[in-house]
Amino acid sequence: MLNTDLHNPNMEYKMTLENFVKNCRKINNGTDLPEQFLKDSYFEIKTQEIKTLQSRDLSREISVQKMHFFYQ
């Protein structure tokens, strides 16, 4: 949800860190996750969009896999 919210150009309002922390309350078996973990997660997703295999450049990934296989 956060990834879509921050990276979808059609979203008029972007989720803030404060809203993200509020949305994540009590999701850890009824307790809160550590605030630093949530902050780190928020900024990691904000700076680097999570992409599925279908949306990534597969030609680069295939080249990396071939190199890995070659050097094993």
N, CA, C and O atoms as a Tripos MOL2 file, in Angstrom:
@<TRIPOS>MOLECULE
protein
  288   287    72     0     0
PROTEIN
NO_CHARGES

@<TRIPOS>ATOM
      1 N           0.8160   -1.1760    0.0000 N.3       1 MET1
      2 CA          0.0000    0.0000    0.0000 C.3       1 MET1
      3 C           0.8720    1.2570    0.0000 C.2       1 MET1
      4 O           0.6150    2.1930   -0.7570 O.2       1 MET1
      5 N           1.8900    1.2760    0.8400 N.am      2 LEU2
      6 CA          2.7670    2.4480    0.8980 C.3       2 LEU2
      7 C           3.4890    2.6350   -0.4340 C.2       2 LEU2
      8 O           3.5930    3.7560   -0.9330 O.2       2 LEU2
      9 N           3.9810    1.5540   -1.0030 N.am      3 ASN3
     10 CA          4.7010    1.6300   -2.2690 C.3       3 ASN3
     11 C           3.8240    2.2560   -3.3570 C.2       3 ASN3
     12 O           4.2610    3.1610   -4.0690 O.2       3 ASN3
     13 N           2.6050    1.7760   -3.4780 N.am      4 THR4
     14 CA          1.6790    2.3190   -4.4700 C.3       4 THR4
     15 C           1.3810    3.7840   -4.1810 C.2       4 THR4
     16 O           1.3760    4.6220   -5.0840 O.2       4 THR4
     17 N           1.1380    4.0730   -2.9320 N.am      5 ASP5
     18 CA          0.8010    5.4390   -2.5450 C.3       5 ASP5
     19 C           1.9260    6.4190   -2.8930 C.2       5 ASP5
     20 O           1.6620    7.5170   -3.3830 O.2       5 ASP5
     21 N           3.1540    6.0330   -2.6460 N.am      6 LEU6
     22 CA          4.2810    6.9410   -2.8670 C.3       6 LEU6
     23 C           4.7180    7.0300   -4.3270 C.2       6 LEU6
     24 O           5.2580    8.0540   -4.7470 O.2       6 LEU6
     25 N           4.4930    5.9720   -5.1040 N.am      7 HIS7
     26 CA          5.0650    5.9350   -6.4560 C.3       7 HIS7
     27 C           4.0470    5.9900   -7.5880 C.2       7 HIS7
     28 O           4.4350    6.0980   -8.7510 O.2       7 HIS7
     29 N           2.7740    5.9190   -7.2820 N.am      8 ASN8
     30 CA          1.7630    5.9980   -8.3280 C.3       8 ASN8
     31 C           1.5110    7.4670   -8.6540 C.2       8 ASN8
     32 O           1.0820    8.2240   -7.7830 O.2       8 ASN8
     33 N           1.7680    7.8790   -9.8910 N.am      9 PRO9
     34 CA          1.5950    9.2880  -10.2500 C.3       9 PRO9
     35 C           0.1430    9.7550  -10.1820 C.2       9 PRO9
     36 O          -0.1180   10.9580  -10.1630 O.2       9 PRO9
     37 N          -0.7930    8.8270  -10.1470 N.am     10 ASN10
     38 CA         -2.2060    9.1970  -10.0700 C.3      10 ASN10
     39 C          -2.6680    9.5210   -8.6510 C.2      10 ASN10
     40 O          -3.7810   10.0090   -8.4560 O.2      10 ASN10
     41 N          -1.8290    9.2550   -7.6780 N.am     11 MET11
     42 CA         -2.1910    9.5410   -6.2850 C.3      11 MET11
     43 C          -1.9920   11.0310   -6.0230 C.2      11 MET11
     44 O          -0.8860   11.5560   -6.1580 O.2      11 MET11
     45 N          -3.0690   11.6980   -5.6490 N.am     12 GLU12
     46 CA         -2.9960   13.1350   -5.4210 C.3      12 GLU12
     47 C          -2.2500   13.4690   -4.1290 C.2      12 GLU12
     48 O          -1.4480   14.4020   -4.0870 O.2      12 GLU12
     49 N          -2.5250   12.7000   -3.0840 N.am     13 TYR13
     50 CA         -1.8800   12.9410   -1.7890 C.3      13 TYR13
     51 C          -0.9900   11.7610   -1.4440 C.2      13 TYR13
     52 O          -1.4310   10.6130   -1.4880 O.2      13 TYR13
     53 N           0.2390   12.0340   -1.1060 N.am     14 LYS14
     54 CA          1.1990   10.9920   -0.7450 C.3      14 LYS14
     55 C           1.1670   10.7630    0.7660 C.2      14 LYS14
     56 O           1.0400   11.7080    1.5440 O.2      14 LYS14
     57 N           1.2820    9.5090    1.1640 N.am     15 MET15
     58 CA          1.2710    9.1740    2.5780 C.3      15 MET15
     59 C           2.5150    9.7500    3.2590 C.2      15 MET15
     60 O           3.6290    9.6320    2.7480 O.2      15 MET15
     61 N           2.3080   10.3590    4.3960 N.am     16 THR16
     62 CA          3.4270   10.8960    5.1750 C.3      16 THR16
     63 C           3.9640    9.8220    6.1070 C.2      16 THR16
     64 O           3.3200    8.7980    6.3370 O.2      16 THR16
     65 N           5.1350   10.0700    6.6300 N.am     17 LEU17
     66 CA          5.7080    9.1530    7.6130 C.3      17 LEU17
     67 C           4.7650    9.0060    8.7990 C.2      17 LEU17
     68 O           4.5420    7.8970    9.2830 O.2      17 LEU17
     69 N           4.2200   10.1070    9.2610 N.am     18 GLU18
     70 CA          3.3270   10.0710   10.4170 C.3      18 GLU18
     71 C           2.0900    9.2100   10.1370 C.2      18 GLU18
     72 O           1.6620    8.4370   10.9930 O.2      18 GLU18
     73 N           1.5250    9.3460    8.9510 N.am     19 ASN19
     74 CA          0.3610    8.5280    8.5940 C.3      19 ASN19
     75 C           0.7290    7.0530    8.4850 C.2      19 ASN19
     76 O          -0.0450    6.1850    8.8890 O.2      19 ASN19
     77 N           1.9020    6.7720    7.9430 N.am     20 PHE20
     78 CA          2.3610    5.3900    7.8270 C.3      20 PHE20
     79 C           2.5080    4.7610    9.2130 C.2      20 PHE20
     80 O           2.0600    3.6360    9.4350 O.2      20 PHE20
     81 N           3.1260    5.4770   10.1330 N.am     21 VAL21
     82 CA          3.2980    4.9590   11.4940 C.3      21 VAL21
     83 C           1.9340    4.7130   12.1340 C.2      21 VAL21
     84 O           1.7360    3.6880   12.7880 O.2      21 VAL21
     85 N           1.0020    5.6290   11.9570 N.am     22 LYS22
     86 CA         -0.3530    5.4560   12.5090 C.3      22 LYS22
     87 C          -1.0340    4.2300   11.9110 C.2      22 LYS22
     88 O          -1.6880    3.4720   12.6270 O.2      22 LYS22
     89 N          -0.8830    4.0330   10.5980 N.am     23 ASN23
     90 CA         -1.5100    2.8850    9.9260 C.3      23 ASN23
     91 C          -0.9390    1.5520   10.3800 C.2      23 ASN23
     92 O          -1.5920    0.5180   10.2400 O.2      23 ASN23
     93 N           0.2530    1.5660   10.9150 N.am     24 CYS24
     94 CA          0.9280    0.3240   11.3130 C.3      24 CYS24
     95 C           0.7780    0.0150   12.8020 C.2      24 CYS24
     96 O           1.4260   -0.9010   13.3090 O.2      24 CYS24
     97 N          -0.0440    0.7480   13.4890 N.am     25 ARG25
     98 CA         -0.2430    0.4930   14.9240 C.3      25 ARG25
     99 C          -0.9170   -0.8620   15.1320 C.2      25 ARG25
    100 O          -1.8380   -1.2460   14.4110 O.2      25 ARG25
    101 N          -0.4240   -1.5590   16.1360 N.am     26 LYS26
    102 CA         -1.0240   -2.8210   16.6110 C.3      26 LYS26
    103 C          -1.0170   -3.9340   15.5670 C.2      26 LYS26
    104 O          -1.8420   -4.8440   15.6480 O.2      26 LYS26
    105 N          -0.1050   -3.8910   14.5830 N.am     27 ILE27
    106 CA         -0.0880   -4.9440   13.5580 C.3      27 ILE27
    107 C           0.8620   -6.0790   13.9040 C.2      27 ILE27
    108 O           0.9690   -7.0430   13.1460 O.2      27 ILE27
    109 N           1.5440   -5.9850   15.0190 N.am     28 ASN28
    110 CA          2.5100   -6.9940   15.4390 C.3      28 ASN28
    111 C           1.9160   -7.7840   16.6070 C.2      28 ASN28
    112 O           2.3310   -7.6220   17.7540 O.2      28 ASN28
    113 N           0.9370   -8.6410   16.2990 N.am     29 ASN29
    114 CA          0.2390   -9.4000   17.3450 C.3      29 ASN29
    115 C          -0.3570   -8.4850   18.3970 C.2      29 ASN29
    116 O          -0.3000   -8.7750   19.5920 O.2      29 ASN29
    117 N          -0.9260   -7.3840   17.9480 N.am     30 GLY30
    118 CA         -1.5680   -6.4450   18.8560 C.3      30 GLY30
    119 C          -0.6410   -5.4250   19.4760 C.2      30 GLY30
    120 O          -1.0760   -4.6070   20.2860 O.2      30 GLY30
    121 N           0.6230   -5.4560   19.1130 N.am     31 THR31
    122 CA          1.5770   -4.4710   19.6190 C.3      31 THR31
    123 C           2.1380   -3.6680   18.4520 C.2      31 THR31
    124 O           1.9760   -4.0400   17.2900 O.2      31 THR31
    125 N           2.7930   -2.5760   18.7760 N.am     32 ASP32
    126 CA          3.4000   -1.7290   17.7470 C.3      32 ASP32
    127 C           4.7800   -2.2460   17.3700 C.2      32 ASP32
    128 O           5.5130   -2.7740   18.2060 O.2      32 ASP32
    129 N           5.1220   -2.0860   16.0920 N.am     33 LEU33
    130 CA          6.4880   -2.3660   15.6510 C.3      33 LEU33
    131 C           7.3890   -1.2350   16.1260 C.2      33 LEU33
    132 O           6.9100   -0.1290   16.3740 O.2      33 LEU33
    133 N           8.7000   -1.4980   16.2580 N.am     34 PRO34
    134 CA          9.6170   -0.4230   16.6680 C.3      34 PRO34
    135 C           9.5450    0.7590   15.7000 C.2      34 PRO34
    136 O           9.5560    0.5780   14.4830 O.2      34 PRO34
    137 N           9.4720    1.9570   16.2500 N.am     35 GLU35
    138 CA          9.3300    3.1570   15.4170 C.3      35 GLU35
    139 C          10.4940    3.3210   14.4480 C.2      35 GLU35
    140 O          10.2910    3.7470   13.3110 O.2      35 GLU35
    141 N          11.7020    2.9910   14.8760 N.am     36 GLN36
    142 CA         12.8530    3.1240   13.9740 C.3      36 GLN36
    143 C          12.7290    2.1790   12.7820 C.2      36 GLN36
    144 O          13.1040    2.5370   11.6650 O.2      36 GLN36
    145 N          12.2060    0.9770   13.0100 N.am     37 PHE37
    146 CA         11.9690    0.0270   11.9220 C.3      37 PHE37
    147 C          10.9800    0.6100   10.9160 C.2      37 PHE37
    148 O          11.1870    0.5150    9.7060 O.2      37 PHE37
    149 N           9.9030    1.2140   11.4210 N.am     38 LEU38
    150 CA          8.8990    1.8050   10.5350 C.3      38 LEU38
    151 C           9.4750    2.9870    9.7640 C.2      38 LEU38
    152 O           9.2030    3.1450    8.5740 O.2      38 LEU38
    153 N          10.2640    3.8130   10.4350 N.am     39 LYS39
    154 CA         10.8980    4.9500    9.7510 C.3      39 LYS39
    155 C          11.8340    4.4650    8.6580 C.2      39 LYS39
    156 O          11.8000    4.9680    7.5360 O.2      39 LYS39
    157 N          12.6730    3.4850    8.9860 N.am     40 ASP40
    158 CA         13.6050    2.9450    7.9940 C.3      40 ASP40
    159 C          12.8490    2.3470    6.8040 C.2      40 ASP40
    160 O          13.2340    2.5500    5.6530 O.2      40 ASP40
    161 N          11.7770    1.6120    7.0890 N.am     41 SER41
    162 CA         10.9780    0.9970    6.0220 C.3      41 SER41
    163 C          10.3630    2.0660    5.1280 C.2      41 SER41
    164 O          10.4000    1.9600    3.9020 O.2      41 SER41
    165 N           9.7990    3.0910    5.7470 N.am     42 TYR42
    166 CA          9.1630    4.1690    4.9870 C.3      42 TYR42
    167 C          10.1610    4.8210    4.0300 C.2      42 TYR42
    168 O           9.8800    4.9670    2.8410 O.2      42 TYR42
    169 N          11.3170    5.2080    4.5470 N.am     43 PHE43
    170 CA         12.2750    5.9190    3.6970 C.3      43 PHE43
    171 C          12.9200    5.0100    2.6580 C.2      43 PHE43
    172 O          13.2910    5.4710    1.5790 O.2      43 PHE43
    173 N          13.0570    3.7260    2.9720 N.am     44 GLU44
    174 CA         13.5830    2.7820    1.9830 C.3      44 GLU44
    175 C          12.6020    2.6530    0.8140 C.2      44 GLU44
    176 O          13.0140    2.6850   -0.3460 O.2      44 GLU44
    177 N          11.3250    2.5100    1.1070 N.am     45 ILE45
    178 CA         10.3140    2.3910    0.0560 C.3      45 ILE45
    179 C          10.1560    3.7110   -0.6910 C.2      45 ILE45
    180 O           9.9300    3.7200   -1.9010 O.2      45 ILE45
    181 N          10.2740    4.8130    0.0220 N.am     46 LYS46
    182 CA         10.1490    6.1260   -0.6230 C.3      46 LYS46
    183 C          11.2870    6.3650   -1.6180 C.2      46 LYS46
    184 O          11.0660    6.9270   -2.6910 O.2      46 LYS46
    185 N          12.4870    5.9440   -1.2710 N.am     47 THR47
    186 CA         13.6360    6.1920   -2.1500 C.3      47 THR47
    187 C          13.8170    5.1180   -3.2090 C.2      47 THR47
    188 O          14.4320    5.3680   -4.2460 O.2      47 THR47
    189 N          13.2850    3.9130   -2.9590 N.am     48 GLN48
    190 CA         13.4740    2.8370   -3.9290 C.3      48 GLN48
    191 C          12.1640    2.0650   -4.0890 C.2      48 GLN48
    192 O          11.7970    1.2620   -3.2320 O.2      48 GLN48
    193 N          11.4760    2.3150   -5.1770 N.am     49 GLU49
    194 CA         10.1880    1.6800   -5.4450 C.3      49 GLU49
    195 C          10.3260    0.1640   -5.5240 C.2      49 GLU49
    196 O          11.2830   -0.3480   -6.1050 O.2      49 GLU49
    197 N           9.3810   -0.5430   -4.9470 N.am     50 ILE50
    198 CA          9.3250   -2.0000   -5.0690 C.3      50 ILE50
    199 C           8.6520   -2.3150   -6.3950 C.2      50 ILE50
    200 O           7.5580   -1.8260   -6.6780 O.2      50 ILE50
    201 N           9.3100   -3.1300   -7.2010 N.am     51 LYS51
    202 CA          8.7620   -3.4810   -8.5120 C.3      51 LYS51
    203 C           8.6470   -4.9970   -8.6420 C.2      51 LYS51
    204 O           9.4740   -5.7430   -8.1170 O.2      51 LYS51
    205 N           7.6310   -5.4300   -9.3360 N.am     52 THR52
    206 CA          7.4580   -6.8440   -9.6040 C.3      52 THR52
    207 C           8.3510   -7.2410  -10.7780 C.2      52 THR52
    208 O           8.8660   -6.3810  -11.4940 O.2      52 THR52
    209 N           8.5280   -8.5300  -10.9680 N.am     53 LEU53
    210 CA          9.3320   -8.9960  -12.0950 C.3      53 LEU53
    211 C           8.7890   -8.4880  -13.4180 C.2      53 LEU53
    212 O           9.5630   -8.1860  -14.3260 O.2      53 LEU53
    213 N           7.4850   -8.3900  -13.5410 N.am     54 GLN54
    214 CA          6.8850   -7.9470  -14.7970 C.3      54 GLN54
    215 C           7.1970   -6.4910  -15.0960 C.2      54 GLN54
    216 O           7.2250   -6.1000  -16.2630 O.2      54 GLN54
    217 N           7.4310   -5.6820  -14.0780 N.am     55 SER55
    218 CA          7.6550   -4.2600  -14.3180 C.3      55 SER55
    219 C           9.1390   -3.8970  -14.3670 C.2      55 SER55
    220 O           9.4870   -2.7610  -14.6890 O.2      55 SER55
    221 N          10.0020   -4.8390  -14.0530 N.am     56 ARG56
    222 CA         11.4340   -4.5450  -14.0820 C.3      56 ARG56
    223 C          12.0210   -4.8770  -15.4490 C.2      56 ARG56
    224 O          11.3900   -5.5470  -16.2660 O.2      56 ARG56
    225 N          13.2290   -4.4010  -15.6780 N.am     57 ASP57
    226 CA         13.9330   -4.6770  -16.9240 C.3      57 ASP57
    227 C          14.5440   -6.0730  -16.8200 C.2      57 ASP57
    228 O          15.6020   -6.2490  -16.2160 O.2      57 ASP57
    229 N          13.8720   -7.0640  -17.4100 N.am     58 LEU58
    230 CA         14.3230   -8.4470  -17.2850 C.3      58 LEU58
    231 C          15.6050   -8.7120  -18.0670 C.2      58 LEU58
    232 O          16.3420   -9.6320  -17.7130 O.2      58 LEU58
    233 N          15.8960   -7.9520  -19.1050 N.am     59 SER59
    234 CA         17.1110   -8.1940  -19.8850 C.3      59 SER59
    235 C          18.3540   -8.0070  -19.0180 C.2      59 SER59
    236 O          19.3130   -8.7670  -19.1550 O.2      59 SER59
    237 N          18.3590   -7.0220  -18.1390 N.am     60 ARG60
    238 CA         19.4920   -6.8030  -17.2430 C.3      60 ARG60
    239 C          19.5840   -7.9490  -16.2420 C.2      60 ARG60
    240 O          20.6830   -8.4150  -15.9420 O.2      60 ARG60
    241 N          18.4610   -8.4070  -15.7280 N.am     61 GLU61
    242 CA         18.4700   -9.4810  -14.7430 C.3      61 GLU61
    243 C          18.9720  -10.7850  -15.3430 C.2      61 GLU61
    244 O          19.6800  -11.5420  -14.6790 O.2      61 GLU61
    245 N          18.6130  -11.0510  -16.5870 N.am     62 ILE62
    246 CA         19.0820  -12.2640  -17.2470 C.3      62 ILE62
    247 C          20.5920  -12.2000  -17.4230 C.2      62 ILE62
    248 O          21.2730  -13.2090  -17.2420 O.2      62 ILE62
    249 N          21.1260  -11.0370  -17.7720 N.am     63 SER63
    250 CA         22.5750  -10.8810  -17.9140 C.3      63 SER63
    251 C          23.2780  -11.1400  -16.5970 C.2      63 SER63
    252 O          24.3130  -11.8050  -16.5800 O.2      63 SER63
    253 N          22.7540  -10.6400  -15.5050 N.am     64 VAL64
    254 CA         23.3380  -10.8550  -14.1850 C.3      64 VAL64
    255 C          23.2950  -12.3310  -13.8320 C.2      64 VAL64
    256 O          24.2650  -12.8570  -13.2870 O.2      64 VAL64
    257 N          22.2000  -13.0110  -14.1270 N.am     65 GLN65
    258 CA         22.0830  -14.4330  -13.8350 C.3      65 GLN65
    259 C          23.0890  -15.2380  -14.6560 C.2      65 GLN65
    260 O          23.6780  -16.1940  -14.1520 O.2      65 GLN65
    261 N          23.2840  -14.8610  -15.8990 N.am     66 LYS66
    262 CA         24.2600  -15.5630  -16.7360 C.3      66 LYS66
    263 C          25.6640  -15.3810  -16.1820 C.2      66 LYS66
    264 O          26.4390  -16.3370  -16.1530 O.2      66 LYS66
    265 N          26.0080  -14.1820  -15.7450 N.am     67 MET67
    266 CA         27.3260  -13.9390  -15.1860 C.3      67 MET67
    267 C          27.5180  -14.7450  -13.9090 C.2      67 MET67
    268 O          28.5910  -15.3060  -13.6870 O.2      67 MET67
    269 N          26.4970  -14.8070  -13.0740 N.am     68 HIS68
    270 CA         26.5720  -15.5610  -11.8170 C.3      68 HIS68
    271 C          26.8120  -17.0410  -12.1300 C.2      68 HIS68
    272 O          27.6460  -17.6810  -11.4900 O.2      68 HIS68
    273 N          26.0900  -17.5810  -13.1040 N.am     69 PHE69
    274 CA         26.2410  -18.9820  -13.4900 C.3      69 PHE69
    275 C          27.6570  -19.2230  -14.0240 C.2      69 PHE69
    276 O          28.2820  -20.2300  -13.6910 O.2      69 PHE69
    277 N          28.1560  -18.3140  -14.8410 N.am     70 PHE70
    278 CA         29.4710  -18.4540  -15.4540 C.3      70 PHE70
    279 C          30.5820  -18.5120  -14.4080 C.2      70 PHE70
    280 O          31.5330  -19.2780  -14.5650 O.2      70 PHE70
    281 N          30.4800  -17.7220  -13.3530 N.am     71 TYR71
    282 CA         31.5400  -17.6290  -12.3620 C.3      71 TYR71
    283 C          31.4150  -18.6090  -11.2110 C.2      71 TYR71
    284 O          32.2080  -18.5480  -10.2720 O.2      71 TYR71
    285 N          30.4440  -19.5110  -11.2560 N.am     72 GLN72
    286 CA         30.3060  -20.4910  -10.1760 C.3      72 GLN72
    287 C          31.2730  -21.6200  -10.3410 C.2      72 GLN72
    288 O          31.2960  -22.5380   -9.5210 O.2      72 GLN72
@<TRIPOS>BOND
     1     1     2 1
     2     2     3 1
     3     3     4 2
     4     3     5 am
     5     5     6 1
     6     6     7 1
     7     7     8 2
     8     7     9 am
     9     9    10 1
    10    10    11 1
    11    11    12 2
    12    11    13 am
    13    13    14 1
    14    14    15 1
    15    15    16 2
    16    15    17 am
    17    17    18 1
    18    18    19 1
    19    19    20 2
    20    19    21 am
    21    21    22 1
    22    22    23 1
    23    23    24 2
    24    23    25 am
    25    25    26 1
    26    26    27 1
    27    27    28 2
    28    27    29 am
    29    29    30 1
    30    30    31 1
    31    31    32 2
    32    31    33 am
    33    33    34 1
    34    34    35 1
    35    35    36 2
    36    35    37 am
    37    37    38 1
    38    38    39 1
    39    39    40 2
    40    39    41 am
    41    41    42 1
    42    42    43 1
    43    43    44 2
    44    43    45 am
    45    45    46 1
    46    46    47 1
    47    47    48 2
    48    47    49 am
    49    49    50 1
    50    50    51 1
    51    51    52 2
    52    51    53 am
    53    53    54 1
    54    54    55 1
    55    55    56 2
    56    55    57 am
    57    57    58 1
    58    58    59 1
    59    59    60 2
    60    59    61 am
    61    61    62 1
    62    62    63 1
    63    63    64 2
    64    63    65 am
    65    65    66 1
    66    66    67 1
    67    67    68 2
    68    67    69 am
    69    69    70 1
    70    70    71 1
    71    71    72 2
    72    71    73 am
    73    73    74 1
    74    74    75 1
    75    75    76 2
    76    75    77 am
    77    77    78 1
    78    78    79 1
    79    79    80 2
    80    79    81 am
    81    81    82 1
    82    82    83 1
    83    83    84 2
    84    83    85 am
    85    85    86 1
    86    86    87 1
    87    87    88 2
    88    87    89 am
    89    89    90 1
    90    90    91 1
    91    91    92 2
    92    91    93 am
    93    93    94 1
    94    94    95 1
    95    95    96 2
    96    95    97 am
    97    97    98 1
    98    98    99 1
    99    99   100 2
   100    99   101 am
   101   101   102 1
   102   102   103 1
   103   103   104 2
   104   103   105 am
   105   105   106 1
   106   106   107 1
   107   107   108 2
   108   107   109 am
   109   109   110 1
   110   110   111 1
   111   111   112 2
   112   111   113 am
   113   113   114 1
   114   114   115 1
   115   115   116 2
   116   115   117 am
   117   117   118 1
   118   118   119 1
   119   119   120 2
   120   119   121 am
   121   121   122 1
   122   122   123 1
   123   123   124 2
   124   123   125 am
   125   125   126 1
   126   126   127 1
   127   127   128 2
   128   127   129 am
   129   129   130 1
   130   130   131 1
   131   131   132 2
   132   131   133 am
   133   133   134 1
   134   134   135 1
   135   135   136 2
   136   135   137 am
   137   137   138 1
   138   138   139 1
   139   139   140 2
   140   139   141 am
   141   141   142 1
   142   142   143 1
   143   143   144 2
   144   143   145 am
   145   145   146 1
   146   146   147 1
   147   147   148 2
   148   147   149 am
   149   149   150 1
   150   150   151 1
   151   151   152 2
   152   151   153 am
   153   153   154 1
   154   154   155 1
   155   155   156 2
   156   155   157 am
   157   157   158 1
   158   158   159 1
   159   159   160 2
   160   159   161 am
   161   161   162 1
   162   162   163 1
   163   163   164 2
   164   163   165 am
   165   165   166 1
   166   166   167 1
   167   167   168 2
   168   167   169 am
   169   169   170 1
   170   170   171 1
   171   171   172 2
   172   171   173 am
   173   173   174 1
   174   174   175 1
   175   175   176 2
   176   175   177 am
   177   177   178 1
   178   178   179 1
   179   179   180 2
   180   179   181 am
   181   181   182 1
   182   182   183 1
   183   183   184 2
   184   183   185 am
   185   185   186 1
   186   186   187 1
   187   187   188 2
   188   187   189 am
   189   189   190 1
   190   190   191 1
   191   191   192 2
   192   191   193 am
   193   193   194 1
   194   194   195 1
   195   195   196 2
   196   195   197 am
   197   197   198 1
   198   198   199 1
   199   199   200 2
   200   199   201 am
   201   201   202 1
   202   202   203 1
   203   203   204 2
   204   203   205 am
   205   205   206 1
   206   206   207 1
   207   207   208 2
   208   207   209 am
   209   209   210 1
   210   210   211 1
   211   211   212 2
   212   211   213 am
   213   213   214 1
   214   214   215 1
   215   215   216 2
   216   215   217 am
   217   217   218 1
   218   218   219 1
   219   219   220 2
   220   219   221 am
   221   221   222 1
   222   222   223 1
   223   223   224 2
   224   223   225 am
   225   225   226 1
   226   226   227 1
   227   227   228 2
   228   227   229 am
   229   229   230 1
   230   230   231 1
   231   231   232 2
   232   231   233 am
   233   233   234 1
   234   234   235 1
   235   235   236 2
   236   235   237 am
   237   237   238 1
   238   238   239 1
   239   239   240 2
   240   239   241 am
   241   241   242 1
   242   242   243 1
   243   243   244 2
   244   243   245 am
   245   245   246 1
   246   246   247 1
   247   247   248 2
   248   247   249 am
   249   249   250 1
   250   250   251 1
   251   251   252 2
   252   251   253 am
   253   253   254 1
   254   254   255 1
   255   255   256 2
   256   255   257 am
   257   257   258 1
   258   258   259 1
   259   259   260 2
   260   259   261 am
   261   261   262 1
   262   262   263 1
   263   263   264 2
   264   263   265 am
   265   265   266 1
   266   266   267 1
   267   267   268 2
   268   267   269 am
   269   269   270 1
   270   270   271 1
   271   271   272 2
   272   271   273 am
   273   273   274 1
   274   274   275 1
   275   275   276 2
   276   275   277 am
   277   277   278 1
   278   278   279 1
   279   279   280 2
   280   279   281 am
   281   281   282 1
   282   282   283 1
   283   283   284 2
   284   283   285 am
   285   285   286 1
   286   286   287 1
   287   287   288 2
@<TRIPOS>SUBSTRUCTURE
     1 MET1         2 RESIDUE 1 A MET
     2 LEU2         6 RESIDUE 1 A LEU
     3 ASN3        10 RESIDUE 1 A ASN
     4 THR4        14 RESIDUE 1 A THR
     5 ASP5        18 RESIDUE 1 A ASP
     6 LEU6        22 RESIDUE 1 A LEU
     7 HIS7        26 RESIDUE 1 A HIS
     8 ASN8        30 RESIDUE 1 A ASN
     9 PRO9        34 RESIDUE 1 A PRO
    10 ASN10       38 RESIDUE 1 A ASN
    11 MET11       42 RESIDUE 1 A MET
    12 GLU12       46 RESIDUE 1 A GLU
    13 TYR13       50 RESIDUE 1 A TYR
    14 LYS14       54 RESIDUE 1 A LYS
    15 MET15       58 RESIDUE 1 A MET
    16 THR16       62 RESIDUE 1 A THR
    17 LEU17       66 RESIDUE 1 A LEU
    18 GLU18       70 RESIDUE 1 A GLU
    19 ASN19       74 RESIDUE 1 A ASN
    20 PHE20       78 RESIDUE 1 A PHE
    21 VAL21       82 RESIDUE 1 A VAL
    22 LYS22       86 RESIDUE 1 A LYS
    23 ASN23       90 RESIDUE 1 A ASN
    24 CYS24       94 RESIDUE 1 A CYS
    25 ARG25       98 RESIDUE 1 A ARG
    26 LYS26      102 RESIDUE 1 A LYS
    27 ILE27      106 RESIDUE 1 A ILE
    28 ASN28      110 RESIDUE 1 A ASN
    29 ASN29      114 RESIDUE 1 A ASN
    30 GLY30      118 RESIDUE 1 A GLY
    31 THR31      122 RESIDUE 1 A THR
    32 ASP32      126 RESIDUE 1 A ASP
    33 LEU33      130 RESIDUE 1 A LEU
    34 PRO34      134 RESIDUE 1 A PRO
    35 GLU35      138 RESIDUE 1 A GLU
    36 GLN36      142 RESIDUE 1 A GLN
    37 PHE37      146 RESIDUE 1 A PHE
    38 LEU38      150 RESIDUE 1 A LEU
    39 LYS39      154 RESIDUE 1 A LYS
    40 ASP40      158 RESIDUE 1 A ASP
    41 SER41      162 RESIDUE 1 A SER
    42 TYR42      166 RESIDUE 1 A TYR
    43 PHE43      170 RESIDUE 1 A PHE
    44 GLU44      174 RESIDUE 1 A GLU
    45 ILE45      178 RESIDUE 1 A ILE
    46 LYS46      182 RESIDUE 1 A LYS
    47 THR47      186 RESIDUE 1 A THR
    48 GLN48      190 RESIDUE 1 A GLN
    49 GLU49      194 RESIDUE 1 A GLU
    50 ILE50      198 RESIDUE 1 A ILE
    51 LYS51      202 RESIDUE 1 A LYS
    52 THR52      206 RESIDUE 1 A THR
    53 LEU53      210 RESIDUE 1 A LEU
    54 GLN54      214 RESIDUE 1 A GLN
    55 SER55      218 RESIDUE 1 A SER
    56 ARG56      222 RESIDUE 1 A ARG
    57 ASP57      226 RESIDUE 1 A ASP
    58 LEU58      230 RESIDUE 1 A LEU
    59 SER59      234 RESIDUE 1 A SER
    60 ARG60      238 RESIDUE 1 A ARG
    61 GLU61      242 RESIDUE 1 A GLU
    62 ILE62      246 RESIDUE 1 A ILE
    63 SER63      250 RESIDUE 1 A SER
    64 VAL64      254 RESIDUE 1 A VAL
    65 GLN65      258 RESIDUE 1 A GLN
    66 LYS66      262 RESIDUE 1 A LYS
    67 MET67      266 RESIDUE 1 A MET
    68 HIS68      270 RESIDUE 1 A HIS
    69 PHE69      274 RESIDUE 1 A PHE
    70 PHE70      278 RESIDUE 1 A PHE
    71 TYR71      282 RESIDUE 1 A TYR
    72 GLN72      286 RESIDUE 1 A GLN
